[in-house]
Amino acid sequence: MDRRPVRRRIAVATAVAALAAGTFALGAGAAGADSRGTSGKNSAKTATEAQVLGLFDQWNAALRTGDAQKVADLYAKDAVLLPTVSDNVRTDRAEIVDYFEHFLRNRPVGTKVESVVNVLDRNTVIDTGVYEFALTDHETGAKNTVKARYTYAYEKQADGKWLIVNHHSSKMPES
């Protein structure tokens, strides 16, 4: 069995964890304009960042379909999902679909509050930040907003499609 893809995913996951910890420890203001792509120094990087930011819009649109299979289609075959409202780590498509079948019952609509994009190479990018979800309880109709930290690690596939290889989301610790 070729272990290179597994090693690369471990390296990406490690980089994601280190990046997320560093970004939130420093705070968005101290992260600097270059880390948010606002310096304008490298137009190719800015275009890539715009594309990465668009990947969230694609994911959010998939949520709005209410179809867990469509959401799971945006994840690589061996992606890891550490979801916001579940204690279980999801490591295969069936587990990811299961999570979204439950999560989508609350008709989530995500809105990014803050985003930091890091382009690691032409095939690997990380989007880290804060988002909010407007949720509607499927039993009572009560509306709720959940604010959470997120990290998406994406890899460009051989067919040119960007897929999520690692997605971590956790509720903000402060109320």
Sequence and secondary structure as in RCSB ss.txt:
>XXXX:A:sequence
MDRRPVRRRIAVATAVAALAAGTFALGAGAAGADSRGTSGKNSAKTATEAQVLGLFDQWNAALRTGDAQKVADLY
AKDAVLLPTVSDNVRTDRAEIVDYFEHFLRNRPVGTKVESVVNVLDRNTVIDTGVYEFALTDHETGAKNTVKARY
TYAYEKQADGKWLIVNHHSSKMPES
>XXXX:A:secstr
   HHHHHHHHHHHHHHHHHHHHHHH HHHH TGGGT S S HHHHHHHHHHHHHHHHHHHHHHHT HHHHHTTE
EEEEEEE TT SS B SHHHHHHHHHHHGGG  EEEEEEEEEEEEETTEEEEEEEEEEEEE TTT  EEEEEEEE
EEEEEE TTS EEEEEEEEEE S  
